[in-house]
Amino acid sequence: MRPPNVFAGQYLDRAAQLRKDPAGLAAARADPGAWILPVLESRNLVRRTPQGWAAEFVEACCRHASHGQPEDWILLGRFGGRLCFACDANHDEGPAAAGDTSYEDLRRTAGALPDDEAGLLAYARAMVSWRQRSRHCGACGFPTSSTSAGHVMKCSNEACGAEQFPRLDPAIIVLVTDGERALLGRQAAWPAGRYSTIAGFVEPGESLEDAVAREVLEETGVSVQGATYHSSQPWPFPSSLMIGFTATASPAAIAQADEELEDVRWFSREDVASGFPGLPFPQSISFRLIEDWYDSGSSVPLRSTPGVKLWGRPDR
């Protein structure tokens, strides 16, 4: 079986039954051995190790005042035999990072974290981000309060009582090829030389396959013949689900960038091996789409090819 994308995988027992079990949830929150994962300004607490990065777990018995009250913690589930909670550390000055620990952006650390810890930190980040954006009712504007172990925000207006649930924004991401070449584009804000696959959010009333065809045509001027599902990836920046596809370009397709992209062009495997274009972060599904295409037509895997430029890898 294919290994899951970074941030994905069955790394956690979500213990969803506790969300509806007040007594069990109270006992879990009172457990001094429970783990807390603080999120400060969308950054996770991690520890530098000789092997890279590792999640920094704070035991409930050692919690800082800035971790908030236990009733505000968000239940993530059971990880490594312990119940884990996420907390919004944006209280007061926030708990200080000490020693080898620091608050870091997952975009920087995910590739150097153990896969299961990367997924857990992404989950914590996404839940805290959602709750920060759900402090008021979208129907009447009254403040909301946390219920169901942090997985529901309920309106405090008794006449309303609307409930908000964690949401995801589905987005397609697609590698278009003509067999021997891959279609990649770049945004003006990216570092020089960096290109990536085509992506965009799914619109209301639109299927995933329709979104693939629309986004590719809008951004590159290329029509595609069908789309094949590849894999998916939770992308907590802040709350997307990237749904990966491959697609074949219509014959004689000519690429032309729209206003969203600075440039779009076709690249051969030889181009990629030469170091141009620079490829996306290795922990992204975009990179994996490119990697699978490249490896299908090369005797040397992409990650082992000298000269390939991998963003986020200073040695490459």
C-alpha positions in Angstrom: 0.0 0.0 0.0 1.1 3.6 -0.7 2.2 5.4 2.5 -0.1 8.3 3.3 0.7 11.9 2.6 2.2 14.0 5.3 -0.5 15.0 7.9 -2.6 12.0 6.9 -2.8 8.5 8.2 -4.5 6.6 11.1 -2.1 8.0 13.7 -4.8 8.7 16.3 -7.8 7.2 18.1 -10.0 10.2 18.1 -12.0 8.9 21.1 -15.1 10.6 19.7 -17.3 8.8 22.3 -15.9 11.1 25.0 -17.4 14.2 23.2 -20.8 13.1 24.4 -19.7 11.7 27.8 -19.5 14.6 30.3 -18.3 12.4 33.2 -15.7 10.6 31.0 -14.5 14.0 29.5 -14.2 15.5 33.0 -12.1 12.6 34.1 -9.9 12.9 31.0 -9.4 16.6 31.6 -8.5 16.0 35.2 -5.9 13.3 34.4 -2.5 14.8 35.3 -0.8 12.5 32.7 -2.9 13.8 29.8 -0.9 15.7 27.1 -1.6 19.2 26.0 -0.5 20.5 22.6 -0.4 24.4 22.8 -0.8 26.4 19.6 0.5 30.0 19.7 -0.3 32.3 16.8 -0.8 29.3 14.5 2.5 27.8 15.5 3.1 24.5 17.3 5.4 23.8 20.2 8.2 21.6 19.0 11.6 20.4 20.3 14.8 20.2 18.3 16.4 16.8 18.4 19.5 15.3 16.7 17.1 13.6 14.2 15.2 16.8 13.4 12.0 18.0 15.2 9.7 16.4 17.6 6.3 17.4 19.1 6.6 18.9 22.6 3.9 17.3 24.8 3.0 19.3 28.0 1.7 17.1 30.8 -1.5 18.4 32.3 0.0 18.4 35.7 2.7 20.9 34.4 0.4 23.2 32.5 1.0 26.9 32.3 -1.7 29.5 33.2 -1.6 30.5 29.5 -2.8 27.0 28.5 -6.3 28.2 29.7 -8.8 26.3 31.7 -9.4 22.5 31.1 -12.9 23.1 29.9 -11.5 25.1 27.1 -9.2 22.4 25.9 -10.1 20.7 22.6 -10.0 16.9 22.8 -7.9 15.4 20.0 -8.0 11.8 21.0 -5.7 9.1 22.3 -2.1 9.2 21.1 0.7 7.0 22.4 -1.6 5.6 25.0 -2.5 9.1 26.4 -5.4 11.4 25.9 -4.3 14.6 24.1 -5.8 18.0 24.1 -5.1 21.1 22.0 -5.2 24.5 23.6 -5.1 28.1 22.4 -2.0 29.5 24.0 -2.8 33.1 22.9 -3.6 34.1 26.5 -1.5 36.7 28.3 2.0 36.5 27.0 1.7 32.8 26.2 3.8 30.0 27.7 7.4 30.5 27.2 9.4 28.0 25.1 12.5 26.8 27.0 15.7 25.0 26.2 15.4 23.2 22.8 11.7 24.0 22.4 10.2 26.7 20.3 6.9 27.6 18.5 7.4 26.9 14.8 5.2 27.0 11.7 4.4 23.5 10.5 5.3 24.5 6.9 8.9 24.6 8.2 9.0 21.6 10.5 6.5 19.0 9.1 9.1 17.3 6.9 11.4 16.8 9.8 8.8 15.5 12.3 7.8 11.9 12.7 4.8 11.3 10.4 2.3 10.6 13.2 3.4 13.7 15.2 3.1 15.9 12.1 -0.5 14.7 11.7 -1.3 15.3 15.3 0.1 18.8 15.3 -1.7 19.6 12.1 -5.0 18.5 13.7 -4.3 20.7 16.8 -3.5 23.7 14.6 -6.6 23.3 12.5 -8.9 23.0 15.5 -7.5 26.0 17.3 -7.7 28.0 14.1 -11.3 27.0 13.6 -12.3 28.0 17.1 -10.6 31.3 16.9 -12.8 32.1 13.8 -16.0 30.8 15.4 -16.2 33.0 18.5 -19.5 34.6 17.3 -22.6 33.1 15.8 -22.8 33.5 12.1 -26.6 33.7 12.3 -27.2 36.4 15.0 -23.7 37.6 16.0 -24.0 36.6 19.7 -20.9 35.1 21.4 -20.5 31.3 21.2 -19.3 28.8 23.8 -17.5 25.5 23.4 -19.3 22.2 23.8 -18.7 18.6 22.8 -15.1 18.6 24.0 -14.3 21.6 21.8 -15.8 20.2 18.6 -19.0 22.4 18.6 -19.3 26.1 19.1 -22.9 26.9 20.3 -24.6 30.3 20.2 -25.3 31.8 23.6 -28.5 33.4 22.4 -31.3 31.1 23.7 -33.5 32.3 20.9 -31.0 31.1 18.3 -28.8 28.3 19.7 -27.2 27.7 16.4 -24.2 25.3 16.4 -21.0 25.6 14.4 -19.0 22.5 13.6 -15.3 22.3 12.4 -15.3 22.9 8.6 -12.9 22.1 5.8 -12.5 23.9 2.5 -12.1 21.3 -0.3 -9.6 22.2 -2.9 -8.4 20.2 -5.9 -4.8 20.0 -6.9 -3.9 18.4 -10.2 -0.8 17.4 -12.2 -1.6 17.8 -15.9 0.6 16.0 -18.3 0.9 15.3 -22.0 2.7 12.1 -21.3 6.3 13.3 -21.5 5.8 16.8 -19.9 4.2 18.2 -16.8 2.3 21.5 -16.7 3.4 23.7 -13.8 2.8 27.3 -12.8 4.2 29.8 -10.5 2.8 32.7 -8.4 4.7 36.0 -8.4 5.1 35.9 -4.6 7.1 32.7 -4.7 10.9 32.5 -4.6 12.5 32.7 -8.0 12.3 29.5 -10.0 9.7 27.8 -7.9 6.8 26.1 -9.8 4.0 23.9 -8.6 0.9 22.0 -9.8 -2.4 23.7 -10.5 -4.8 24.1 -7.5 -8.0 25.8 -6.6 -11.0 25.7 -4.3 -14.1 23.7 -5.2 -17.1 26.0 -5.8 -20.7 25.4 -4.7 -22.6 23.1 -7.0 -19.4 21.7 -8.5 -18.1 18.2 -8.6 -14.4 17.5 -8.0 -13.9 16.5 -11.6 -15.6 19.7 -12.8 -13.4 21.8 -10.5 -10.3 20.2 -12.0 -11.4 21.0 -15.6 -12.4 24.6 -14.6 -9.3 25.5 -12.6 -6.9 24.2 -15.2 -8.7 26.0 -18.0 -9.0 29.2 -16.1 -5.4 29.3 -14.8 -3.5 27.9 -17.8 -5.8 27.9 -20.9 -5.4 24.1 -21.2 -8.4 21.8 -21.6 -8.1 18.4 -20.0 -9.5 15.0 -20.9 -10.8 13.5 -17.7 -9.3 13.4 -14.2 -8.1 10.5 -12.1 -8.1 10.6 -8.4 -4.6 10.2 -6.8 -4.7 10.9 -3.1 -5.7 13.5 -0.5 -4.0 15.5 2.1 -5.2 17.6 5.1 -3.7 21.0 4.8 -4.1 23.0 8.0 -3.1 26.4 6.5 -5.7 27.2 7.8 -8.3 24.5 7.0 -8.2 23.0 3.5 -8.5 19.4 2.3 -6.3 19.0 -0.8 -7.8 16.4 -3.2 -5.2 15.3 -5.7 -5.8 14.3 -9.3 -3.9 13.6 -12.4 -5.2 14.7 -15.8 -4.2 14.5 -19.5 -4.1 17.6 -21.6 -6.1 17.8 -24.8 -4.0 17.4 -27.9 -2.0 20.5 -29.0 -2.8 22.3 -25.8 -1.1 25.7 -25.5 -0.4 26.9 -22.0 -1.1 30.6 -21.1 -1.1 32.0 -17.6 -4.0 34.0 -16.3 -3.9 36.9 -13.7 -3.4 34.4 -10.8 -0.2 33.0 -12.1 3.0 34.8 -13.2 4.0 32.0 -15.5 2.9 28.6 -16.7 4.8 26.2 -18.9 5.5 22.6 -19.7 8.5 20.8 -18.2 10.1 17.6 -19.2 11.8 15.1 -16.8 15.1 16.4 -18.2 14.2 19.9 -17.1 13.3 18.8 -13.6 16.6 16.8 -13.3 18.6 19.9 -14.4 17.3 21.9 -11.4 14.7 24.1 -13.1 12.0 24.3 -12.1 12.4 24.3 -8.3 9.8 21.9 -6.9 7.4 22.3 -4.0 8.1 21.3 -0.4 8.6 17.5 -0.3 5.9 17.2 2.4 3.2 18.6 0.1 0.9 16.5 -2.1 1.9 18.8 -5.0 5.5 17.3 -4.7 4.1 13.8 -4.5 2.1 14.3 -7.7 5.2 15.4 -9.5 7.3 12.7 -8.0 5.0 9.9 -9.1 4.9 11.2 -12.6 8.7 11.6 -12.7 9.4 8.2 -11.3 7.0 6.5 -13.7 9.3 7.5 -16.6 12.8 7.6 -15.0 15.2 4.8 -14.0 16.4 7.0 -11.1 13.9 8.2 -8.5 13.3 11.9 -8.3 14.6 12.1 -4.7 17.8 10.4 -5.8 18.4 12.5 -8.9 21.4 14.8 -8.7 20.6 18.4 -9.4 16.9 18.4 -8.6 15.9 21.5 -6.7 13.7 20.7 -3.7 12.3 23.7 -1.9 12.8 23.4 1.9 15.9 21.3 1.4 19.0 23.6 1.6 21.3 20.9 0.4 19.2 20.3 -2.7 
